[in-house]
Amino acid sequence: MVTLRTMGDTALLAEVADLAAAVRVHAALAADPPDGVDDLVPAARTVLVAFDPQRTSAAAVAAWVRTTAIRDSDAAAPGPLVEIATRYHGADLDDTAQLLGIPVDELVSRHRAAEWTVAFTGFAPGFAYLVSADWPFDVPRLDRPRLRVPAGSVGLAGAFSGAYPRDTPGGWRLIGSTDAALFDPQAADPVLLPPRTRVRFVPLRDRVRGAGRQGPHESTRTIGRADATTPPPRSGSSPRVLPPVGESRPALRIVAPGPLVTVQDLGRSGRAALGVARSGALDRGALRIANRLVGNDESAAALEITLGAFSARAEDDCWIAVTGALAEVRVDGRGVSAYAPVRLTKGAELTIDPARAGLRLILAVRGGVAAEPALGSRSTDVLAGLGPAPLRAGELVHAGAATGVVPVVDGFPWSIPPVVLEVGLRPGPRADWFAPAAVDALIDATWTVTTDIDRVGIRLDGPVLERTRPDELPSEGMRPGALQVPPHGRPVILLADGPVTGGYPVIGVIPDAVLDALAQVRPGDRVRFRRV
């Protein structure tokens, strides 16, 4: 039986009885998704079905899910077998064995003997949640998560095992490490362990078979390096500069980047099942307008500048446009209009003062910012480490080949944020986990934006939202705009770089079209929700 829950206006959650049923339903849905269904994200007891409301409807998607789920097979077709060469020397190996009441050698042998299956991915791109019928243990997470878990670490948490594709915080108990490249954004198949892949952990050996992506005649791959002295690769890392790409030319030299400057386009959709967030410009409207002003396609990459205090020097004659937050824009000290095309001559210095209102500005350059795409997008994902690294002083920004015509446009359509920003809100899939008074308080309260705000999410301060269910929510798919409520009881709004799965209940979801406005809130601003 499948229970359908809405996740805003662009997704549904199909909830089933257990993990095995979620795997079967995901396999059935993934076999033949209809037009308009863009992503399927399996999790512990759910499958998130993301769709484009301009190409299909929630009702049509719901009918398809119900019909397809009824026809699901008794068992999903097994995936290929991948062997992960592993050294068992993790920082928590001894403590974990003691916690489970077994010798270390037995823990290692049981972990190696089990055949694991990727149930779902999440937390970070390429991070696979592995389960096995051969694994009888339930391993509690660390009381205090580590601030940094090295890439390649192999760990245990609950009934799961997994390996970290990159350096991230984490609370899993570490029992070993591998040199396998778990996530390579430049590869044709970027994720080594997608859902339903079978996995065995094997000891490192002198000769490693097939240390690459699976060929057409291989049924088993052993992945990893035999040199135990070589540190694991930092999968997902990016160069610290924007090198020339294709037919590009130098455009701007960064003089002062301010608090944060990243490259953003409209993001990478359809990758959530691999653990990859949408990312992209938080104020997509400002990006589209800035690109139109300089004759680019609306989806071209530009610079997203947080809070201003930015300056750059033109390396060649070029057209630029600045949109988004309200800030003074100057060229060689002379004020110029925002929301208008501006021609820079070679050597001219562009300055954007600290924003007086709003948080993020978009700087578009004619031809678009040229950078190597990762998974179909040039966007920087600050949580996953995808795309170009944030820009630093002295770095050179290249522009691509110009295609459109610079329009003759002037104006300033952006309005200063109101004293209290009102945001539409739909009921979340886990609103029933909260007391009725908490749902009312969410709407009645005026929330304050805290200093804990970035491209991943916005933490709000206000009344505590009381839960009626104290148990832990199994991980399930997330979307930008979801209002997660952690144990402290105050909501966090997930943004474009947020995780694709999560274990905190979602009390409400902000419609996708409204998210641009939240790109411009800053600490101390106030937000109210109204029912949609």
Phi, psi and omega in degrees: 000138180245130172255127181261132178233140181281143174235075183074206184258007182230010182201155172234150171254122174263112185257135180232185190286323187203182183296318181300318178293323179297320178297317181294315181295318178300317179298319180294317180292321183289342182295326183202070180289141180283166175301137180102339175272116189260337185203146175229119186241101177287151177212200190295318180220014184219162166232120176276129180246108180264138183219163178261110184294348175277346181246344177205180181237159177299323180295318179294320179295318180298317179296318179297317181297314182298315182294317183289321182296326178296328183271006186297148183284164179296330180212134177293147179300131181293147178272183179293159178264127177240128176262128181255111178292124192225141169253132183262094182211027187294155183298335183253011187300309182295314182296323181293317177299318179295320179298323181274352178075031180226159176293156179302317181300324180290320177301314181296313183295323178291321179295321180286326184285334184289142167263118185262157176228140176285110178282317178195169177241163180165189180069308176211154179305126178083001178279113185259130173271110185260136177232158180207136173292343181272358186250111187267359192263152172240105189261117180292145176291166175297144177297325179233110181299148175288146176285337179214121171251124184296147175303140180090353179295135177256129187222175178229143175201124184061227177270004188260154162238163180184169178230138184279120180289337183208170177296121178211164166295161179182152182245013179283154178275122189270124181244349182188194179206160177221155175262006182298139175279095186283334180215123180227099186297343180270352183279157177298322173245093192291334184256121181293325187236076176285169180308141177080356174296137175271142187225137167233140175266123184237155179291151175299141181228164184298322180239131184251126182278133168055051183284066178194188179291153186295133175271174186293340183249011181259136174252340180225136174238141170250120187245132176143168183247146184277345183278101185289348180274350182271124182294152178299150179293149177272080184298138178089357178289158186228157177295155183274005179227168174255094183288162176298141182231122176056223181273070180245168182217152176300136181237305185225143171251123181290125175263309177221118184277347187073196185298320182197130173229125178230161174271132181218140167238212180274006169095181183242103181268164175073019183241006186297329179296340177265005182085015185255122181286166179294318183056209182088172181303135178287323174259086185292328177297317178296322178295313182299316182294315181300318179294318178299323183296333180251013174082018178269163164297147184300335185270002183297153179284145178218182177263130172259119187248123181268120174071356180083219186056045188240145172212150180209156179247136179287125177274346179200167175299134180201160174258139177224165172213142180242127179227179176100233185296164183271112181208153175288132178242130183227149173237116184052040177085351182263130180295137176231165184280139164281167181054040176205147176291138182231130179266125175257132173269157182306130180093347180293147178253124177263130180233133173240116182290166174305137185296135176276333177209148185081174188238325189235137176245154175245129175245108178261144176238141182302130185098346181079150177291127182266121175207155180295128178288149173235117182055044173083006181216151175265006185290144172273122175256108188288333179282316184273344184074024179270151176082183181298146175293154174308143187284147179238165178302138179094345183283150184256132178255125178264153176245148178279185180287133179287142182236317184269187179253134177290119184283158173268095186223144171213151181150173182215082186282347183284135180253149179297137182303145177292167179302320175234120180278122176265131185232130176294150184214130173259153177301141179272166182294342180240030176299333181284358173277356186242152176296147177307325179295328179290320178296320177295318181297325178302319181279322186283332187283155166257117187265146179252132177287125181274179177285350178275080185217132177201196182286346179278319182185176181232119176268133182252148177248136181173205182294154176284130179267111187282130176269148174262347179242117182274349185289165181277134178280125174300146183306138177215166185297145179237162179222152170304136182100349179291138175261095174280147177238102177292175183303336180288349169091004179245138191285152174237125178271120177282138178247194194295333179265010182291164181294151182273345170227157180199163184244014174257140183294142180261114183274335180201164181224129179277130179304146186303321184293342184270347188295331180304321182297325180288343176296340186255001177282152182225164182308134182095340176294159181243147185227137171236147179254143173232143183292137176252000000 
